[in-house]
Amino acid sequence: MYLAVAVSLAYLVTEQLLAWSVPQYFRESAYFLPQLERTLQFGDMPYRDFEFAYGPLMVYFPASLAWLLKSAGLSAEAGYYLAVDLATVAGLWMLWAVISQLELRNLWKIWIFGILWVCLLNPSLGMNYTLLRFVAALWLLMLLVRKGTLAMAAVGSVAAWSISPEAGAAFTAGAGIYLLASRTWFAVYGLAAGPAMLSIIFGRAAFDSLFKFSGGFFNFVVQPAPYILLYIGTVVWILPAGLARTRRQELPKLLAMAALAAVYVSPALGRCDIGHVLFNGITAILLALTLIRGLPRWFTPAYLAGLAILFGGGIHFNKEPGHLALLPRAMYFHERLTKTQSQLLATLSSEDQANLKPLFDALEKERPEEDYPALLGLTKIATPFPTDKSLNSYLTRTGSVLRDYYTWMIDVSGTEGAQRKIQNLQKADWVIMDPADCCGVDTPAAISGIVMFPVTYTVKYPVLVPGRDVLNAVLERFQPAGHLGRYTLYRRRSPEK
């Protein structure tokens, strides 16, 4: 346990230092950091002022750390990375606490924890990909099993819904089954505390992502990939067969775990990439490892080997290229703090200069901060599409950015997010964007690349239309006025006389 925490932190902190050195967001930090900065700078609230698919704790926990670190001269990014590290440690501790309660031999518990730790150590730098989000509901359920009171049900409900909507829904299902099966009926009322808290503070919008996904926001993409077959086999064969053999006195707890695992089936298969299946399937996997004790002895090691090969190898081989690409980028931007591009090229051989000049030129376009003085005095600048870390931080810090409803990926957020952005353009005097980024990333081709095999992918909303609608509105109402690296600065067109 302690070795896993030490290695995880060393791995994450190394990556975070590299990510801190480049002017772009790295992976999932691109989702959280813009919203975190708006929360700190303007007091924006999730669900009301920006789209947010997770619980409020994932905004206010890193925001609190960033506020504390501000006195030390550190940025919001430092607070966010610290929150990711602490969430990783908390998630590992919860995972070990759950595994330690399984009725297995200690040696198997150590092997299970080790394999799952390696598989679940994700280099995406996202609060949404820490075990805190995916194991908390199960850990809270284990606490409720030990002390099934009204107060414990209420505390667990508030904690689970604060972390993530699906965690709240899963805890409600599992805890409800357990309390009813154990005849602790009065405590069931405590499960309303979490949804009531969100409704009072944030309104119905706090549940939007839950309604969208449960309504087919991402349709099921089920193909016969080995890791999907392993997960589906776990859910439809191992769990039902194991529950049928369960002793009566153990049934309430195991049925509660099964109900919790069932809620995660939809998000697990909603996109079907390796990460979503494994993280959302963790409860089903742990329950399966508890229930297969009645099967032949070879089955447990074979099942664990399948997990290690299919999930561990898939996650790390799929994500590692982007992770390793941070190192040369970080080195380049670090050198550019004290040297010009010409001075850097002069240190290279003529052959290396010819090979690296195109890469250096591309990286230079990612350093728009040299052009920031051109923005001095400009206000009401709209950024309808995501911008790089350095530019977004500058616009937020100077108050130049026009506050609007922030939508991360318009193309998968339906037409509502696009329409709100188009309405916001009426208040803007300027627009900064890269026209090439207008249509987001979750296209059928991108999804096929994530899951590493061809898919038939149909979403509820047209994939490209909302982003193009916003782009067309910008081009219709604004005209190019200059460039900042790869971005174009647009000025509102003068009204025709």
N, C-alpha and C positions, 0 to 999 in steps of 0.2 A: 504493500500500500504506500509506504513512505518513499520507496524507490520509484514507484510510478509517478507520484506527485513531483519528485525532484526532476525526473527525466522530462515530464510533461512541461514543467515550468521552464527548464533550460531550452527546450525545443521552441516553446511559444515566445519566450523573451528574445531569443536570437532572431526569430522571424519578425517579431514586432520592431526590433531595432532596424532591420533592413527595410521594412515597410515604411517606417518613419522617415527614412532618408529619401524616399522618392516622392515626387509631387502628385502622384496618382493614388487613388484609393486602391487597396489590395483586397480583392474578393468581397466578402460579406461586409467588410468595414465600409464599403461604398453605400450600403443600405442604412447603416446606423449613424455614421458620423455627421452627415449633413443635418439629420433630424436632431441629433444631440446638440449641435452648435446652435440651431434655431431655438431649441428649448432653453439653453443657457443665455443666449443673447436677447431673445424677444419674449421669453416666457410662453412659447408655443406649447400646445397640449396635443398629445397623440389622439388620433381619431378625429379630432375637431379641426386641427390646423395642418395635419399631415397624415397621409395614409400610413397605417402601421398594422402589421399582421400578427403582432405578438402582444404579450401582456405589458401593462404599464411599468412593471418592475424593470423591464429591459430598457426602458428609457431613463427612469428616475434613479436607478442604482448607479449606472455610469455617470449620470449627470451630477449626482451627489459627490462622487469621487473626484470628478473634474473640478467641481466648485472648491473642494478642499485643497486640491493640488494647484489651483490658480495662484494661491498666495506664494507658492514656491516658483512661480514663473513658468509653470508647465501648461501645455495646451490641453484642450478638450480631448485630443487624441490620446494623450497619456492617461487620462482618466478612463477612457474607454478600454484601452489595452489592459489596464490594471483590473477593470471589472471583468474582462474576459478571463484573465488569469485566476481571479478569485472564484469565478463561476466554474472554471475547470476543476479547481481543487475541491469545491463544494460538491460538484457532480461526481467526482471520483470517490469522495468519502461516502456519498449516498449510495453509489453502486456497491461499494464494499459492504456497507451496512445491510443492504438488501441481500446480497449473496451470502453473507454470514448467517442469515436467518433461514436459508434453504436447508432442507433435510438431506444433506450430502456429506460425504467425508471431507475432512479439512483439505486434503491434497487436491480433491476435485475443485473445491472452492477457489484455491489458489490458481489452478490452471484456468478455470472459467474467468476469473477476474483478469488474469494476465492476457488471455486471448482477446477478451472484449476490450480491454484497455488499448491494446495495439490497434485493433480495428477502429475504435472510436476516437482515437487521437487524430483530430482533423485540423489541417493547416489553413483553414479558411478565415481565421481571425473573426469569427462571428459569434456574438452572444447566442444566436439562434442555433449554433452547432456545438454547444457545450452540453455535457450530460445533465447539467442543472435543469435544462428544459425538458429532457426526455425521461429522466429517472425520478424527478421530484414527486410526481403524482404517485408512483409506486412506493416510494419511501414514505410519503405521507399516509398512504394506505396501510403500510406496515405499522406505523405509529397508532393509527386508529384501531387496528386489530388488537394491539396491546392495551389500549385504553379507549373503548368505544363510548365516549361521552358526548353530550351536546356541544360542550366547549371545544373538544378536540375536532369534532366534525366541522364546526364553524371556522376554527383556525386553519384547518387543512383546506377548506374550500376557498378561503380568502387567499391563502398562499398559492394554491394551484392556479386559480384564475388570474392572479397577478403575474404569473410567469408566462402563461400562454393559454389561449382559448381552448386548444385541444387538450392541454394538460388539465384544465378545469373541468371540461366535459368528461374526460376519462376518470378523474378522481370522483366526480359526482356519480358516474355509473358504477364504478367499483365499490365505493363506500356505501352507496345506496343498497346494492346487492348484499353486502356484508351485514349492514345494520338490520336489514329486514330479515335475512336468514338467521341472524343471531338473536332476533326478537328484541332488538334495542330500538324500538320504533320511534320513541320521542326524539332521539338524537338525529333522526333523518332531517328534522327541520333545520338543523345547523348547516346542512348542505346548501341552503339558499343564501347564506351569508356572502359568498363570493360573487355570484351574479348580481345580488342586490347592491353590493358595494360598487361594482363597475357601472351599474345602471344609474345610481345616484350621482356619481362623480363625472362620468363620461357620457352617459346616455346610451341609446341603442347602438350608436356607431361603434362602440367597443366590441360588438359581436358581429360586425360586418364580415370580417374575414372568415369566421366560423360558418356563417350562413352561405357565403360564396362558395367555399370549398365543399361543404356538404350538399350544395345544390348543383355540383358538377362544374365548378369554376375551372378546375383542371379535370378533364374526363380521365377515366381509368385508361392506362396505357399498359396493357398486360401482354407481354411476349414471353416465349419459353426460354428466357435467359436462365442459366443455372441458379443464380442467387435468388431470382424470383420464384423459381420452382421450390427451392429450399424453404423460403418463407411461406409460400402457399401450402406446402406440405406440412409445415409446422402448425399452421392455423387450422387446416381442414382435416388433418389426420392425427398428428401427435397429441394436440390438446384435447379434442373430443374423446379419443381412445383413452388417454390418461385420466381424464376426469371421470370416465365410466368405471375405472378401477379404484377410484379414490375412496378411502374410508369415510364413513359418515361424519365423524367428528372433525375431519379436515376440510370438508366440503365448503363451508361458508367462506373461508379464507381463499381457497383456490378458485371458487366460482367468482369471487370478487376480482381476483387477478385476471381471470379470463374475460370478465366484462370490461376491465380496464384495457386489456390488450385488444379487444374487439373494436373499441373506439378508434384506436390507432391504425386500423386496417385501411381506412379511407385515405388519410394523409400518406401512409406508406406507399400505397399503390396509385396515388394521385398523379405522380410523375414517373415513378418506377426507376429512377436512377439509384445507384447503389447506396448513396448516402441516405436518401429518404427512406428506403426500405429498411436499412439496418437501424438507424436512429429511432424511427417510429416502431420498429419491430422488436425493440429490446425487451419489452415486457413479455411478449409472446415467447421469445427465446429463453428468458430466464424461467418462465413457467414450464416450458417444454423440458428444460434440464432438470426440473424438479419431478416431472411426471414420468420421465423415461426410465426411472429407477427399476420399474418392473419388466423392462425389456432385456434382451440378451446383453451380456457385459460389453460386447464389442460395440454396441450401438452408441454409447455415450462418447467414447473417443472418436468414433467415426463422425458423429454430429459436430463435435468441436473442431475436428480437422476441416470439415466442410465450411464451417463459419470462418475459420482462419484463412483458408485458401480463397474462398469466393468473395468474402467481404473485405478482409484485411488487404489482400493483394489488389482488389479492384479499386478500393478507395484511394490507396496511396499511389498506385500507378496512374490512376486517372487524374489526380490533383497535383502530383509532384512536379511535372514540368513547369507549371506556372509558379510554383513555390521556388524552384531553383532559379527561375528567370529573375528573381528579385536581386540576386547577388551582383551580377554585372551592372544592372541598372542602378543599384544603390552605390556601387563603386564609382560609376560615371558621375552621378549627381554630386557625390561627395567631392570628387576632384574639381568639378566645375565651380565649387564655392570659392576656390583660390586661383584657378587657371582658366584661360580662355580655351575655346575649342582648338584654335590654331596651336597653342602651346601644348595641348594634349597630343595632337597629331604629330607634332615635331618630335615627341619622344618615341615614336613608333618607326619601324622600318617602312620603306616605300611600299612593300607588298601589303603589310598590315594597314597602312594608310588607305590603300585602294579598297581593301576589304571592309574596313570599319567606317569609312567616311559616310556611306549611306545610313548606317545605324546611328552614328553620331548626329547626322542631320535630322533623323526622325526623332531622336531623343531631345534635340534642341526645341522642337515644336511642342514638347511637353513642358517647357519652362516658360510659360507666359508671364511670370512675375516681373520680368524685365520691362514688360509693356504696361504694368499696372499704373504708372504715373499718368497714362493717357485717360484713366478712369476718374482721376481726381475731380471732384466737383459734380460728377454725374450722379443722379439719384433716380429712383424708380426704374432700376435695371431688372428686367425679368429674366429668369433662367428656366425656361419651360422643360429643358432636358437636363439630366445630371451633368455636372461639371467636375473637373479634377479637384483634388483635395486643396491645393494651394489657392486656386481661384475662388472656390466656394468659401474657404475660410476668410479670404480677403474681403469678399463682398459682404459676408455676414458681419465680420468684425467692424467694418467701416459704416455699416448701416446702409450701404448703397443698394442692396438687393431689395426687390419689391416682395414683401411678404405675400405669399399666396398659398394655396392648398398644395402641399408638396406630394407628388406622386412619383414613386420610384420608377415603375415600368408602366407607362400608359397603356402599352399594347395588351397587357394581361390584366389590367385593372378595369377593363370595359370602357365604354364611352363616357361614363360619368366623370372620371378623372380628366379626360381630354376636354370635355365641355367646361369644366371648372377652370382649366388653364386658359382656354380660349376667352372666357369671360374676363379673366384676370388681365389679359393683354390690353383690355380697354383702359386700364389704369397705368400702363407702362409707357415710359418715354423711350426706353432703350431695351434691347434684347441681346443677350450673349448666348451663343450656342454653336455647336458643331453640327451642321446639317446632316452629316453622315450618321449621327447618333440618334436620329429622330425616332427610330422604330424599335428600340429596345433589343433584348437578347433572346427572349423566349419564343423563338420561331420553331417550326417543325424541324428544320435542319439542325438548330442548336440543341433541341431536345434529343435528336438522334445521336448527336455527338456526345451528349452527356451519358446516355445509357449504353453507348458503344454497339448498338445494333439498329437496323432500320425499324422505324415504327410508323404506324398510321396514327397521326396525332391530330385530333380535332378538339379545338377549344370552344368554349361557349360563346366567346366574342371573336369577331374577325381580328386576326393577329396584328396586321399592319395598319389597318384603317385609322384607328384613333391617333397614333403617332403622326401619320401623314396629315390628318386633319389639322393638328396643331401646327405642323410645319407650314402647310398651305396658308393658315391664318397669319403666321409670322411674315411670310413672303408677300402676302397681299397688303399688309398694313405697315410694313417696315422696309427699309432699304439699307444695303450694306454701307457702313461708315468707316470700317477699319478692321484690323486683324490683331488678335492676341494669341500668338502661337498658332495652334490648330483651330482656334475659335474665331468666329466672325462677330463683330460688333455691329448691330443694326440700329438705325435711328428711325423714329416714327416718320412716316411720309407726311409731307405737308399737305393740307387739304387743298383739293383742286379749286381754283378760283372760277 
